Amino acid sequence: MLGWALTFLVIAAIAALFGFGGIAGASAGIAQILFFIFIVLFVGALIARAVSGRT
């Protein structure tokens, strides 16, 4: 999922460079949403692993 977020971030940067404001804004928004979902899932996985007690 982090890879998808980075992909949309690159698409947004390229679109912004060429002046496509709508595409850049949409891609940046998608990248931001995916990044925050990734962070939430990552923290959830860390907590689940800590609670389960596995080493």
C-alpha positions as CSV (number, residue, x, y, z in Angstrom):
1,M,0.0,0.0,0.0
2,L,2.9,2.3,0.7
3,G,4.1,1.6,-2.9
4,W,0.7,2.7,-4.2
5,A,0.8,5.9,-2.2
6,L,4.3,6.7,-3.5
7,T,3.1,5.9,-7.1
8,F,0.2,8.4,-6.8
9,L,2.6,11.0,-5.2
10,V,4.9,10.7,-8.2
11,I,1.9,11.0,-10.6
12,A,0.8,14.1,-8.7
13,A,4.3,15.6,-8.9
14,I,4.6,14.9,-12.7
15,A,1.1,16.3,-13.3
16,A,1.8,19.4,-11.3
17,L,5.0,19.9,-13.3
18,F,3.1,19.8,-16.6
19,G,0.3,22.1,-15.2
20,F,-2.5,19.6,-14.9
21,G,-4.0,21.0,-11.7
22,G,-7.0,18.7,-11.4
23,I,-5.1,15.5,-12.0
24,A,-2.3,16.6,-9.6
25,G,-4.8,17.5,-6.9
26,A,-6.7,14.2,-7.2
27,S,-3.5,12.1,-7.3
28,A,-2.1,14.0,-4.2
29,G,-5.3,13.4,-2.4
30,I,-5.3,9.7,-3.2
31,A,-1.6,9.4,-2.1
32,Q,-2.4,11.1,1.2
33,I,-5.4,8.9,1.9
34,L,-3.4,5.7,1.1
35,F,-0.5,6.9,3.2
36,F,-2.7,7.4,6.3
37,I,-4.4,4.1,5.8
38,F,-0.9,2.4,5.5
39,I,0.2,4.1,8.8
40,V,-3.0,3.0,10.6
41,L,-2.6,-0.6,9.4
42,F,1.1,-0.6,10.3
43,V,0.4,0.7,13.9
44,G,-2.4,-1.8,14.2
45,A,-0.1,-4.6,13.2
46,L,2.6,-3.5,15.7
47,I,0.0,-3.4,18.5
48,A,-1.4,-6.8,17.5
49,R,2.1,-8.3,17.5
50,A,2.9,-6.7,20.9
51,V,-0.3,-8.0,22.4
52,S,0.1,-11.6,21.0
53,G,3.5,-11.9,22.8
54,R,5.3,-13.5,20.0
55,T,9.0,-12.9,19.7
